[in-house]
Amino acid sequence: MMHPTDLIYLVLVSLVGAVARALRGVLPAGWRMRLEATPPDNLRPGWIWLHAVSVGELLLAEGLAEKLLDAGHRVHISTGTPAGLTLLQERIPRWDQGRGLLSGGAFPLDDPAGLRPFMCTPPGAFIALETELWPNLLRHFESRAIPRIVVNGRLTRKSSGRGGPWLRRAAGRLSLVAARDPESAEAFRLLGAPHVALGGNLKADLPPPLLLRETWNSLRAAWLGDPVIVAGSTLSGEEALALRAWMALRNSHPSLKLILAPRQPRRFDAVAEELQELGIPFHRASQPWPQEESYWRGIHLVLLDTLGELPAAYGEGTLALVGGGWLGGGGHNPLEPVRWGIPALIGPGYNNFEDLVAPLRDAGLLKVVGTEDLESLMREALAASSLRGPGWGGPASLPEGLCGALENTWILVQPFLSRHG
């Protein structure tokens, strides 16, 4: 007999699914994508379902996907956003390397109709990145003794307390949580996860970023003698903050350039309109790239409105600003610029990355700065820095405690994997 909590969730999610399918034609792209989610036809029993909700989690999934593929597993990666699906379709050929073991697609709704196609050929394990707890999916997999794993598990005590009975029931069904930090591990235990271990933060073990397109060479040559600020993963209002500081600094550094990368793709057009209103000569990275150096000498700013290029673009900078911590409440990954050996600044609202910020700050690789001191610290950093160039400072030596997360996680996950997946 089904537990009342499971039954209530099943009724509600089935109702939501039925309504969504009836209104499919007028729903946003993200909903339609999930309503149409199906697995590929060539899956074999024991395949591994790896789920990464969006772009950031997909980038984290690369190392684990490589481990699974090298071990001979058939892997299907799912994602829950249109931006994630775009990036996934772009990366699969490189990750698969012609082995024919990797596919990707949308994550379904958590109702019976959405999950049914994925149950026809049962997976050998379900592995989710960070905090993807879907009650109906986990209930199905538990009933079939299919391992249910969360890696890079991220959770706070506050958010675990808000989870309610459905989240607690879902957490209690997990076979393994490989938590990214001790606080998350304790929060998962409080939520009811029965097997929690410390895996480490996979962001610290990301593979080297893809090289930028060859079309960047003409810009590189034109900007060779110029200092460059890279402001990445900015939230609404943080572009204006970066622009004000950049324009003020150009009084003393007339050749100072800016690469600006908003966090959310849906805001690319709005930021472009803002730049047009300011009359700043800029180029959108998604547009064709002229190869004449003379064109780029007249461009002062690049709007990085592409997916997946920011980690490599940080290597073009003299100084990095990591967004999300000035006008947001979470911050973004500071390791992306730090890996290039360039000075990096982050705002005080970095609570989603406390386990990374603290050791990087203590090692002198990162500074935390409020809005009132941002311009002055940027000025100091520029005065003390050499000019840009990919990896000009050489790869940074990261604190020892940040290394080894991928290998630790793999050791924890392996016992749950079928030999023939």
Buried (B, 14 or more C-beta within 10 A) or exposed (E): EEEEBBEEBBEEBBEEBEEBBEEEEEBEEBBBBBBEBEBEEEBEEBBBBBBBBBBBBBBBBBBBBBBBBEBEBBBBBBBBBBBBBBBBEEBBEEBBEEEEBBBBBBBBBBBBBBBEEBBEBBBBBBBBBBBBBBBBBBBBBBEEEBBBBBBBBBBBEEBBEEBEBBBBBBBEBBBBBBBBBEBBBBBBBBBBBEBBBBBBBBBBBBEEBEEBEEEBEBBBEBBEEBBBBBBBBBBBEBBBBBBEBBBEBBEEBEEBBBBBBBBBBEBBEEBBEBBEEEEBEBBBBBEEBBEEBEBBBEBBBBBBBBBBBBBBBBBBBBBBBBBBBBBBEEBBBBBBBBBBBBBBBBBEBBEBBEBBBBBBBEBEBBBBBEBEEBBEBBBBBBEEBEEBBBEBEEEBEBBEEBBBBBBBBBEBBEEBBBEEB
